[in-house]
């Protein structure tokens, strides 16, 4: 009986330790502002297919090196990484567009 209880506790603990798989989405947008505390980029973005509509919101940038390469007004394409309620961006590419053409 003790072995059965220990097995049940072990199974319960292992199921609690599992994380939700990380989902990935593509984002296209323009850097509106940057906040160095927390490596936050405020991005005006197009709809993110499968996740959310177009809007302006703040995204934590996963890599400090990628964050340092961003400037206000940059037009970017990146990956949004989502796990549960946590999200961040990475794999950032700068798009070659004319000024004012970022979201067209």
N, C-alpha and C positions, 0 to 999 in steps of 0.2 A: 504494500500500500504506500509506503514512504517513497519507493522508487517511482510510482505512478504520480504522486504529488510533485516530486522533484522534476519529473519529465514535463508535467503540465506547466510548472513555473518557468522552466527553461524555454518551452515553446512560446509562452506568453512574452517573456523577456525578448526573445529574438524577433518576434513579430513587432514589438514596440520599437525596436532598434532600426527597423527598415525605414528608409527614407522614400518619400515620393520621388519618382524619377524626375530628373531635370528636363524641362521642355525648352525648346529653342524656337525663336521667331526672328524674322528679319524686320529691321526698322530702317526707314528712310526719313531723314529730317535735317533740320537746321539747328545748330547750337545757338540758343538764345542768350544764355549766360553760364558762367562757371563758378562754382563754389569750392575753393581749395580745401576747406574743412570737410573731409569725408569724400573728396574726389567726386563731386556731384556735378553732372551736366544737365542743365535745363534744356530740353529739346522740344521744338515744335515739329511734330511728326505726322506723317500720313497714317492712315489706318494700318494697324498691325494685324494682318490676316490671321484669324483664328484666336485672337486674344483681346484686342480693344480697338475702338474707333480712333479717328484722328483727334489730336489734342496737343496741348503743351503741358509737359510734366517733367519732373526731376528723375534722373536715373543715376544710381551709383555706377561708377566706372570701375570694373574689376581690376584693371592694371594701372598702377601709378604712372608707368611709362606711357601708356596710351592716353591717360588723362593729360599729361604734360604736353602732348602733341596737339591738343585741341585748342581752338581759338573761337571766340565769339564770331558768329557768321559762317562758320564752316558748315558745309553740306556733307553729311555723312550717310553711309550705309553701315549697319552694324548688326550684331546678334544680340537679342535680348534673351537672357537665361532666366528661367522662372522655375522656382521650386516652392510649392505651397504659396505663402504670401510674400516670399522674398524674391526679388528680381534685381538684375544688374545688366550692364551692357559690356560687350567686349568684341574682339575681332573687328575693330573699327577700321573702316576704309574711308578715305577722303574722296568725295565725288568731284570730278572735274566739270563744273557748271559755271555759267556766267552769273555774276552777282544778281540776286533777286529771282533766279530761276530754280532754286533748290527744290521747291515742292510742286513744280509743274511737270 
